[in-house]
């Protein structure tokens, strides 16, 4: 299905005059900084069709004659076309705001054909614009907004619809070319019910409830120090013991990472980190190779830390490698057992952060001579 970038015109691609808000002469036509260069890269590199959607108040009336509008608009379109920026559709609403026309943004009267779910993927489409009405248009379309404006949304719904706020077209290009990698897994057995969502490109936020406080604390370290957003909800058979909860969480988590990584193009693939924590020193190295292997050099003298059996530490990481299909090598030295395992999770997180990092220039490159990972 086709993904669409619905792009506003004035204030998004070209400068909107601050007095009359009308680009009604060639003298008023000015492009926003870096808009053309980044639109060209988006048009050539990204998997989106470009659609222009703009309100032009009273176009065709005495307040905004069409003969003053079209020369500047056509010159803009000619400039964009010459830079290999092609819009598959241009939708222009001519009405005034007080008319409440169904065709005027944020209403969708001009855009009805895009609701055909057999052709268009609105869920993964975006509206780019500098007004909160553009954000509302995204909501009305079932898309997300890329917001170039100054006004802060007071409505929670508007705020949640904004995928990124930026006036920098370099940042907008990077956001479009590096979409968030999200993996969600539901694992239901007779022993555990587990829901995991990981966003590799998040901000290190976590919402974790496994029923084991110390385990939650360790998984929070994974989110915080890898920069991934992590949501984990577990209903486990803790009335028996902790084994199934820890093992199955690791299996679901590894599967979520594998799903989020997708085809693995553009990733670093390898990650390694040497982490000190007080007297502890941990080395963690990971390779998202498509093959599972585990090397573990860490001994614990205590039976439990919190409610978590220390024998399950190795089992957690081994289970993760089984479903994430990665190699993992961990070596830890410490006098304090709490420091040892916390440093292991932190080093593990840092290694993952390095291994999953992407570069735009490498997005078509698979980091393997085999041609498959």
Secondary structure, DSSP 8 states (H G I E B T S, - for coil): -B-EEEE-SBTTTB---TTT----SGGG--B-TTHHHHHHHHHHHSS-EEEEEEE-TTTTSTTS-HHHHHHHHHHHHHHHHHTT--EEEEEEE---GGG--TTSTTS-GGGGGGG-TTTB-GGG-EEEESSHHHHHHHHHHT-EEEE--SS---SHHHHHHEEEE-S-HHHHHHHHHS---EEEEEEE-SSEEEEEEEETTS-S-EEEE-S-HHHHHHHHHHHHHHT-EEEEEEEE-TTT-SHHHHHHHHHHHHHHHHHHHTT-BTB--EEEEEEEETTEEEEEEEE--SS-EEEEE----SSEETTEETHHHHHHHHHHHHHHT-EEEEEEE-SSHHHHHHHHHHHHHHHHHHHT-B-GGGTT-BS-SSS--
